[in-house]
Amino acid sequence: MAKNIVDVYVKMPSGKNVQFDMAYNQTIEALRNLVAAKEDVKPKQIQLKYQGKILNPSSTLNYLGVRPETILKAEILESRTITLRCKLNEDETEDIHIDTLDTTTDLVRTVQNLTTFVNKTIQTKDGVNIIKSEKKLKEVGLSDGDVLTVKELASPAAASSDVPQSAADNFELMDIKSSFDAQGRNVEVAFSFDTTGSMYSYLDTVRTKLKSTCERLLKDIPNIRISLIAHGDYCDQDSSYVIKMVDFTSDVNRLVKFAKDVPGSGGGDTPECYEWVLRKAQTLDWAEDSAKALVVIGDSPPHGVGYTDQQINWHQELELLTGMGVKVYGVHAGGSVGSRLFYEELADRSGGCYIPLQHFDAITDMFLAVCYREASDDQLGEFVQEIEDAGEMTEAKQEIFKRLGETSKEDKEKKPERREIRYSWWNNGTATESLQYLYNEQTDVWSSQRSTNTPSRYIGPTSLSTSGRSKKIRQSFRKKLDTKACVLM
C-alpha cells in the first residue's frame, strides 16, 4: 500500500515548503484543498503550478507524472465578486453575483437555474459562446456589469418531455465538442508518415477519418493549417517515390485527396530517409508568427551522413528546424530500442514531445491532440476530458496524453549538447558508410550510385526550392549558426 503514496512538496506563498502525503490516484483538486486549508483561504483561490505550468484541478497526480519529492508552487489568487446581467428574453433580465475565480462551468450551472430551457446557448455581447470548462471567469475576460444573452436552441431530443435530462446531457456534450478556442493563434502542423512496409497502415488508418478530423480542427482552431508528408526510402525512386508532400493548407478536400491517392512504398531494410524528411520539411510554407510543429511518425532511424552525395547530417537539419521555431514530435511506432533514441532526440532538442505509439487505433486521437497542444494547453486538457467522458480512454491513449501534457523543453532539465551513441547513423562520420545514392537537383530525383556516372552537385539546405517566407526564416537562422561558428573559432 505504501508504494501508492507519494511525497509531494508544495512551496507555499510564504516561501516555506510543506510536505503532503498523497495517493497517485488523487487529483490536483484534493491537493489544492489541503493547501487552501493550511493558508485559510477558499480552495478556488489556490493555483498550483509545476515548472511554470498551471495544473488542471481534475487531473490526477499519476496522469501528470508527479514523482516522489516533486516540488509544486502554490499561488493565492485575488477573489472578487462581480455582477453579470443575464438577458433571458426581450422583457426579462436577471442579475447574478458570481466570483471572478469561479469557472465557466459554475456560471453555466447558475444560469441554468434561471430558465427552463433544455437546450440553450449563453453568449457574451461579442457573440462568444460560454461553455462548461475549468477556465476561470477572469481568464475569459468577463467583468462587472457585462451582459450575457441566453437563447433557447431547437433540438429534436428536447421535444421528448420524458427524457429532458438526457437531451440536456447530449446538448452539453455537443457544446463541449464545439467549444475549443485557439484565441486567434496561428497554428501550423506538418505530419510525416513513413509509408514503407507495415508503416503504411498508420496513414491508412488516419485516412479513414481524415475528412472529419480536419473539419473538426478547422472548427475548433480556425487559424490552423495542416501539411502531410509521405515518404519511403531512396531505393523507392523508380518503383514508387522517395517523398511526396502537400504544403500547408486549410483545404480539407486537398488533404483528403492527397492521403487517398498516395500509395505505399517498398522501402528497404532499416534505416529509412528521415534525414531527407527533416530537410524537405524546411521548404514548407512556414509563417513567421505561427506555432510550428513537425510530427515524424516512423519505426526506423535515419541514414548516416555518408549514405548519399548530399552528406545530410540529421543533427544539423534538426537544429535548423528548431532555429526556425519548429517543434518536432518524435512518434515511435514500434521498432528497435536503438531507433527509439532517434525519436527521443528529435523531441528533446526541439522542445517537442516523444510519443511511443503501439496501436493503430490511437493515431487519430494523437493527430488531434498534437494540434490542440499547439493551440493551447486548455484545448488539450478539454480534449482529454472529452475522451474520458465518452469512455474511450485506453492505456495507449493515456500514455500519449500523459506525454503531451508534460512541460516543454524550456522547463526540462538541460541535457548535454550531444549524446554519444555507438550507431553509424547517429555519429556524423562517413567512415562506416559507403556512398549509395546521388541527387539530381534539376529533376528532384534520386538514383543509385551504381546506375549512373553523372556527377551530382551538393545541394545544401539553403539551396532547396522553397517559399519566400520559410526561406527567409531558415536563412536568418543559418546566419546565426554561421556567426556562432565564427565566434567559437
C-alpha positions in Angstrom: 0.0 0.0 0.0 2.9 2.3 0.9 4.1 2.3 -2.7 0.9 4.0 -3.8 1.8 7.0 -1.7 4.0 9.8 -3.0 5.6 12.7 -1.0 4.6 15.9 -2.7 6.2 19.2 -1.6 4.5 22.5 -2.1 6.3 25.8 -2.0 3.7 28.0 -0.2 3.2 31.7 -0.9 5.2 32.4 2.2 8.2 30.6 0.7 8.0 27.7 3.1 8.0 24.1 1.7 5.2 21.9 3.1 5.1 18.1 2.6 1.8 16.3 1.7 1.4 12.6 1.5 -0.8 11.9 -1.5 -2.0 8.8 -3.3 -1.1 8.6 -7.0 -4.8 8.4 -8.0 -5.7 11.6 -6.1 -6.4 14.8 -8.0 -4.8 18.1 -8.0 -8.1 19.4 -6.6 -7.6 17.3 -3.5 -4.1 18.7 -3.0 -5.4 22.2 -3.6 -8.0 21.7 -0.8 -5.2 20.8 1.6 -3.1 23.8 0.7 -6.2 26.1 1.0 -6.8 24.7 4.5 -3.2 25.5 5.5 -3.5 29.0 4.1 -7.0 29.6 5.4 -8.4 30.7 2.1 -11.0 29.3 -0.3 -9.8 26.3 -2.5 -10.6 28.2 -5.7 -8.1 30.9 -4.6 -5.3 28.4 -4.8 -3.4 27.9 -8.1 -0.9 25.1 -8.3 2.0 25.2 -10.8 4.7 22.7 -11.8 7.7 24.2 -13.6 5.7 27.2 -14.5 2.7 25.3 -15.9 -0.8 25.7 -14.2 -2.1 22.3 -13.2 -5.6 21.2 -14.1 -7.5 20.5 -10.8 -9.3 17.5 -12.3 -6.1 15.7 -13.4 -4.6 13.0 -11.2 -1.1 13.0 -9.8 -0.4 9.8 -11.8 -1.7 11.3 -15.0 0.6 14.4 -14.6 3.6 12.2 -13.9 4.2 13.5 -10.4 7.0 11.6 -8.8 8.4 11.3 -5.2 9.6 14.6 -3.8 8.1 16.6 -6.7 8.0 20.3 -5.8 4.9 22.3 -6.8 4.4 26.0 -6.3 1.2 27.4 -4.8 -0.1 30.9 -5.5 -3.0 32.7 -3.9 -5.3 34.4 -6.4 -7.4 37.5 -5.6 -11.1 36.8 -5.2 -13.7 39.4 -6.3 -17.5 39.3 -6.7 -18.9 40.8 -9.9 -22.4 41.3 -11.2 -23.5 39.9 -14.6 -26.8 40.7 -16.3 -28.5 37.7 -18.0 -30.9 38.6 -20.7 -33.4 35.7 -20.8 -35.7 37.3 -23.4 -36.8 40.7 -24.7 -38.6 41.6 -21.5 -36.7 39.7 -18.8 -33.3 40.3 -17.3 -31.8 38.7 -14.2 -28.7 39.8 -12.3 -26.3 37.1 -10.9 -23.5 37.7 -8.5 -20.5 35.5 -9.1 -16.8 35.3 -8.2 -14.1 36.0 -10.8 -12.4 32.8 -9.6 -15.5 30.7 -10.4 -15.2 28.7 -13.6 -17.4 28.9 -16.7 -18.9 25.6 -15.5 -20.1 27.4 -12.4 -21.5 30.2 -14.5 -23.4 27.8 -16.8 -24.9 26.0 -13.8 -26.0 29.2 -12.3 -27.7 30.4 -15.5 -29.4 27.0 -15.8 -31.3 27.8 -12.6 -32.8 30.9 -14.1 -34.6 29.3 -17.0 -36.5 26.2 -18.0 -34.7 26.0 -21.4 -33.5 22.4 -22.0 -31.1 23.4 -24.8 -29.5 26.8 -24.5 -26.6 29.0 -25.5 -25.0 31.6 -23.3 -23.3 34.4 -25.3 -21.3 37.4 -24.4 -22.0 40.8 -26.0 -19.4 39.9 -28.6 -21.3 36.7 -29.6 -18.8 34.3 -28.0 -20.4 31.2 -26.5 -19.8 30.4 -22.8 -19.5 26.7 -22.2 -18.5 24.4 -19.4 -14.8 24.3 -18.7 -12.2 24.8 -15.9 -11.4 28.3 -17.2 -11.9 31.0 -14.6 -14.2 33.9 -15.4 -11.3 36.3 -15.1 -9.4 34.3 -17.8 -12.2 34.5 -20.3 -12.5 38.3 -19.9 -15.8 38.7 -18.1 -16.0 41.8 -15.9 -18.5 43.6 -13.7 -21.6 44.7 -15.5 -21.2 42.5 -18.6 -24.4 41.4 -20.3 -25.0 37.7 -21.2 -27.7 36.7 -23.7 -29.4 33.3 -23.1 -31.0 31.7 -26.1 -33.0 28.5 -26.5 -32.0 26.2 -29.3 -34.3 23.8 -31.1 -33.4 20.2 -30.6 -35.3 17.0 -31.6 -34.3 15.4 -28.4 -35.7 18.3 -26.4 -39.2 17.7 -27.9 -39.5 14.5 -25.9 -40.8 15.6 -22.4 -40.0 12.2 -20.8 -36.2 12.5 -21.3 -35.3 16.2 -20.8 -32.2 15.4 -18.8 -30.8 13.1 -21.4 -31.4 15.8 -24.0 -29.6 18.3 -21.9 -26.7 16.0 -21.4 -26.4 15.3 -25.1 -26.6 19.0 -25.9 -23.8 19.8 -23.3 -21.6 17.1 -24.9 -22.1 18.7 -28.3 -21.4 22.1 -26.8 -18.2 20.9 -25.3 -17.0 19.4 -28.6 -17.6 22.7 -30.4 -16.1 24.9 -27.7 -12.3 24.9 -28.3 -10.9 28.4 -28.8 -7.5 28.9 -30.4 -7.7 32.6 -29.2 -6.5 33.8 -32.6 -3.2 31.9 -32.5 -1.9 30.7 -35.9 -1.1 27.0 -35.8 0.9 25.0 -38.4 1.3 21.3 -38.0 3.0 19.0 -40.6 2.5 15.2 -40.2 5.2 13.0 -41.8 4.3 9.3 -42.4 6.7 6.6 -43.2 4.8 4.6 -45.8 7.3 1.6 -46.1 6.0 -1.8 -45.4 3.7 -2.1 -42.4 4.1 1.6 -41.5 1.7 2.4 -44.3 -1.1 1.1 -42.1 -0.8 4.2 -39.9 -1.5 6.6 -42.8 -4.2 4.2 -44.0 -5.9 4.4 -40.5 -5.7 8.2 -40.5 -7.1 8.4 -44.0 -10.4 6.7 -42.9 -11.2 9.7 -40.6 -9.2 12.4 -42.1 -12.1 14.5 -43.5 -14.0 14.6 -40.2 -10.8 15.1 -38.3 -9.7 18.1 -40.4 -13.2 19.6 -40.4 -13.2 19.4 -36.6 -9.8 21.0 -36.3 -10.8 23.9 -38.6 -13.9 24.5 -36.5 -12.0 24.3 -33.2 -8.8 26.1 -34.3 -9.9 28.4 -37.2 -6.3 29.6 -37.8 -4.8 26.1 -38.3 -3.0 24.9 -41.4 -2.0 21.3 -42.0 0.6 19.7 -44.2 1.0 16.0 -45.0 4.3 14.3 -45.9 4.6 10.7 -47.1 8.0 9.1 -47.7 9.7 5.8 -48.5 13.4 5.5 -48.9 15.9 6.4 -51.7 15.6 2.9 -53.2 11.9 3.6 -53.9 12.6 6.4 -56.5 11.9 4.1 -59.5 9.2 1.9 -58.1 7.1 4.5 -56.3 8.5 7.7 -54.7 11.0 8.9 -52.2 8.9 11.7 -50.8 5.6 13.4 -51.5 4.2 16.5 -49.8 1.1 18.7 -49.7 2.1 22.1 -48.4 0.3 23.9 -45.6 -3.4 24.3 -46.3 -6.8 24.7 -44.8 -8.4 23.0 -47.8 -9.8 19.7 -46.4 -10.5 18.3 -49.8 -6.9 18.8 -50.8 -5.6 17.0 -47.8 -8.1 14.1 -48.2 -7.2 13.7 -51.9 -3.5 13.6 -51.1 -4.0 10.9 -48.4 -6.3 8.9 -50.7 -4.0 9.0 -53.7 -0.6 8.4 -52.1 0.4 4.7 -52.3 2.5 2.7 -50.0 6.3 2.5 -50.7 8.5 -0.6 -50.6 11.5 0.7 -48.6 14.5 -1.5 -48.0 16.0 -2.6 -44.7 16.3 -0.1 -41.9 17.3 2.8 -41.9 14.9 5.0 -43.9 15.3 8.5 -45.3 14.1 10.5 -42.3 17.1 12.9 -42.7 15.7 13.9 -46.1 12.3 14.5 -44.5 13.9 16.9 -41.9 15.5 18.8 -44.8 12.5 18.9 -47.1 10.2 20.0 -44.2 12.2 23.2 -44.1 10.9 24.1 -47.5 7.2 24.1 -46.4 5.4 27.5 -46.3 6.0 28.2 -42.6 4.7 31.5 -41.4 6.9 33.6 -39.1 4.2 34.3 -36.5 2.8 30.8 -36.1 3.1 28.0 -33.6 5.0 25.4 -35.7 5.2 21.6 -35.3 6.5 18.7 -37.4 5.3 15.3 -36.4 7.6 12.5 -37.5 5.9 9.1 -37.4 8.2 6.1 -38.0 9.8 2.9 -36.7 13.4 3.2 -38.0 16.4 5.5 -37.6 17.8 7.8 -40.4 20.7 7.1 -42.7 24.2 8.4 -41.7 26.0 11.3 -43.4 27.8 9.2 -46.0 24.9 7.4 -47.4 24.1 10.0 -50.1 26.2 12.5 -52.0 24.3 15.3 -50.2 26.1 14.5 -46.9 22.9 15.1 -45.0 23.5 15.4 -41.2 20.2 14.9 -39.5 21.5 16.6 -36.3 22.1 19.8 -38.3 18.7 19.5 -40.1 17.0 19.2 -36.7 19.0 22.2 -35.5 17.8 24.3 -38.5 14.2 23.4 -37.9 14.5 24.2 -34.2 16.0 27.6 -35.2 13.0 28.2 -37.4 10.8 27.8 -34.4 9.6 24.3 -35.3 9.0 21.8 -32.5 9.5 18.2 -33.7 7.3 15.4 -32.2 9.1 12.0 -32.4 6.3 9.4 -32.7 8.0 6.0 -32.4 5.7 3.3 -33.9 7.5 0.2 -32.6 10.8 -0.7 -33.9 14.1 -1.3 -32.1 15.3 0.2 -28.8 18.1 1.8 -30.8 15.7 3.5 -33.2 13.8 4.9 -30.2 16.8 7.1 -29.4 16.3 9.0 -32.7 12.7 9.9 -31.9 13.6 10.9 -28.3 16.4 13.2 -29.7 14.0 14.9 -32.1 11.8 15.9 -29.3 14.4 16.7 -26.7 16.4 19.0 -28.9 13.5 20.9 -30.4 11.1 21.2 -27.4 8.6 18.8 -28.9 7.4 15.6 -27.4 8.4 11.9 -27.7 5.4 9.7 -28.1 5.5 5.8 -28.2 2.7 4.6 -30.5 1.9 0.9 -30.3 -1.6 0.7 -31.6 -3.1 1.9 -34.9 -6.4 2.9 -33.3 -4.7 5.6 -31.2 -3.2 7.6 -34.1 -6.3 9.7 -35.0 -6.6 10.9 -31.4 -2.9 11.6 -31.4 -3.3 13.6 -34.6 -6.0 15.7 -32.9 -4.1 16.0 -29.5 -0.9 17.4 -31.1 -2.9 20.1 -32.9 -4.8 21.0 -29.7 -1.5 21.1 -27.7 0.0 23.5 -30.2 -3.1 25.8 -29.9 -3.2 25.8 -26.1 -2.9 23.6 -23.0 -6.5 24.2 -22.2 -7.7 22.8 -25.5 -5.6 19.7 -25.0 -7.0 19.2 -21.5 -10.6 19.6 -22.7 -10.0 17.1 -25.5 -8.6 14.6 -23.0 -11.6 15.1 -20.7 -13.9 14.5 -23.7 -12.2 11.2 -24.4 -12.6 10.2 -20.7 -16.2 11.3 -20.6 -17.0 9.3 -23.7 -15.5 6.1 -22.2 -12.9 5.9 -25.0 -9.7 6.2 -22.9 -7.3 3.3 -23.4 -3.8 2.7 -21.9 -2.3 3.6 -25.2 -4.2 6.9 -25.4 -3.5 7.7 -21.8 0.3 7.3 -22.4 0.1 9.6 -25.4 -1.9 12.3 -23.4 0.4 12.0 -20.4 3.5 12.7 -22.5 1.8 15.6 -24.4 0.8 17.1 -21.0 4.4 17.3 -19.8 6.2 20.6 -19.7 8.1 21.9 -22.7 11.8 21.8 -23.4 12.4 25.1 -21.6 11.0 23.6 -18.4 13.1 20.4 -18.5 16.5 19.9 -17.1 19.0 20.7 -19.8 20.8 17.7 -21.3 24.3 17.7 -22.7 24.7 19.2 -26.1 25.1 15.9 -27.9 24.9 12.4 -26.6 27.4 9.9 -27.9 25.7 6.8 -29.2 27.5 4.0 -31.0 25.4 3.8 -34.1 26.7 4.7 -37.6 23.5 6.7 -38.3 23.9 8.7 -35.1 27.5 9.7 -35.4 28.4 12.2 -38.2 31.5 10.5 -39.7 31.4 8.8 -43.1 33.9 6.0 -42.5 31.4 3.3 -41.8 29.1 4.1 -44.7 29.7 3.9 -48.4 28.1 6.2 -50.9 24.8 4.7 -52.2 22.6 7.4 -53.8 23.1 10.6 -55.8 20.7 13.5 -56.1 19.8 15.5 -59.2 18.7 19.0 -58.3 17.1 19.8 -61.7 14.8 16.8 -61.7 14.5 16.3 -57.9 15.3 12.6 -58.5 17.5 10.2 -56.6 19.5 7.5 -58.4 21.7 4.6 -57.3 25.4 5.4 -57.3 25.8 2.1 -59.2 23.4 3.1 -62.0 24.9 6.4 -63.1 28.2 8.0 -63.9 26.7 11.6 -64.0 28.3 13.8 -61.3 25.9 15.5 -59.0 26.1 18.8 -57.2 25.9 19.1 -53.4 22.6 20.8 -52.5 22.7 22.5 -49.1 19.5 23.3 -47.2 19.6 26.9 -48.2 19.6 25.9 -51.9 16.4 24.0 -51.8 13.4 25.4 -53.7 11.0 26.8 -51.1 8.5 29.6 -50.4 9.8 33.1 -49.8 8.9 33.4 -46.1 10.2 30.0 -44.9 13.4 30.5 -46.8 13.8 33.9 -45.0 13.2 32.2 -41.7 15.7 29.4 -42.4 18.4 31.7 -43.8 18.1 34.0 -40.8 18.8 31.1 -38.5 21.6 29.9 -40.8 23.3 33.3 -40.4 23.1 32.9 -36.6 24.7 29.4 -36.9 27.5 30.8 -39.1 28.1 33.7 -36.7 28.1 31.3 -33.7 30.6 29.1 -35.5 32.9 32.1 -36.1 32.8 33.1 -32.5 33.7 29.6 -31.4 36.7 29.5 -33.7 
